Amino acid sequence: MKKYMLTAIINGKVKIYNQAFSSRSEAIDYIFSYYQKHNDNLRVEEEYYVNNDIHNIEYVSDYDNRFRIQRIAM
């Protein structure tokens, strides 16, 4: 079974979510929902594989706002 971990930098502060998501899209929906609740408009400007790992992707809005979703072994 695949699980995904979400970490983010929100307004320059690191946030680690102690929650495993069942899919990458579930984690993406979660972080976009967070930004909507806090009246922030998150636009992803760039995405890239961290250390060339297709299971570890960072989505960048700007220097102070970005998030990373990594597949973890379960």
Secondary structure, DSSP 8 states (H G I E B T S, - for coil): --EEEEEEEETTEEEEEEEEESSHHHHHHHHHHHHHHTT------EEEEETTEEEEEEEEEETTEEEEEEEE--
